[in-house]
């Protein structure tokens, strides 16, 4: 495994502006004009991925959410090769005319992305998730 990278390093890296690091990994949403455009993007980035390092993909007609997982077997944390992959995916998206979309958080007004269907929760604590643009509050 290569050296771990902190979220602030990931966020500050050139070419990774579209990505947001959350507890389960680094996310980015790339807007597409069609499902076929989204599928072509997935096909294009499939050649960038090493076996065993495949990101989680959510493909829809309006775009693609990519998650580079922080959990890798027994290990936890993003590493240099994850940042390299994120930068390569972002470059491919730009070359294909896809744009990265960052959603605004309603609570803070910040421009930090909250990917569709993702959230942050800890056992016994209140948490929220944004699902298809709607924020849901719950306690686990």
N, C-alpha and C positions, 0 to 999 in steps of 0.2 A: 504494500500500500504506500502511496506517496504521502507527502506532508499534508497535514490538516490545514484547512483554511477557515478563518473566522468569517462570520457573516459580514462584518464591516469591510473586510478585505474583498469579499465577493461583490458586495454592493459598490465598492469604489473602483473595481477593475474596469478598464476600458473594454468596451464591447459586451459588457454584461449589464448594461443599464436597464434592460427589459426584465431582469430577473429579480425576484424577491426571495430571501431566505426565511423560511418558517421552520418550526421545530422538525417537521418531517422531511425537509429538503428544500431545494431551490425550484421555484415555479416561474413560468412565463406563459403568457397568453399571446398568441400570434393570430391576428384577425385575417380572415380569408373571405373571398367573395362567393365561395361555393363549397359544397362538400367535396367536389372533385378537386378543387384547388387545395383543400385541406389534405386530401389523400395524396396528392402529388408532393406536398411538403413533407409528409411522413415518409414517403418513398425516398425523397432526396436526403433526409437526415438519417435514414437507416444505415447508410454507408459510413456515417461518422462514428457509429457506436461500436465499441468493442463488446464481444460476447461476454455476458455476465454483468455488464454495466448498462443494460438497457433501461432507458427512462420509462416512467409511466406516462401514457398518452391518453388524453381525452379528445376525441375527434368529433367535430360537429360542423354543420354547414357554415356557421359564422366564424369558425376558427379552431385552433388547436391549443390545448393547454398541455404543457410539458412539465413533468416533475422529475427532477434528478434526486433520487432518494438519498437521504442522509444515513439510513439504516442499510448496512451491507453485511448480511450474515451476522456475525458477532460484533462487528465494528460499527461505530457510530461517528458521523461527522462527514462533512464535505471535504474533499481533498483537491489538490491542484488539478488533477485530471478531470474532475467534475467541472471546474471553472473553464478549463480548455474546451470541454464538450459544450458548455453553455455558450461560450463565445462563438464556436463553430456553428451551432444551431442558429444563433442570432444572425450571423453572417449569411447563412443559407437563406434565412427568411427574408433578409433585405434584398438579396440577389433575386429572389422570386417575387418581390413586390409585396410581401406580407408585412404588416405593421404590428409592432408590439403595442398592446393596449394595457395601460395601467388604470385600474379602477380606483376611485376615491373611496376612502373609508368614511362612512357617514358619521361615526362617532368622533373621530379626530379631525376630519377635514384634510387629512394628509393624502398624498398621492401614492401611498404604499399599495401594492397590488394585493388583492384577495382573490385567488383563483376560484372559479366556479366549483362548488362542492367541497371546499376546503375550510378548515377552521382550526382553532387551537384550544385544546382542553386539557385539564389536569384533573385527576380523580378527586372527587369531593369538592370541586370548585365550580363556580359558574363559568360558562364558556359560551362562545358564539361561533356560528358558522355562516358563511355566505353561500347560499345555494341558489343558482340561477338568478342572481341579483337581489335576493331577499335575505336579510340577516335574521337568523333564528337564534334565540337565547335558550339555554338549557343548563341543567346542573347534572353532573354525573357522579 
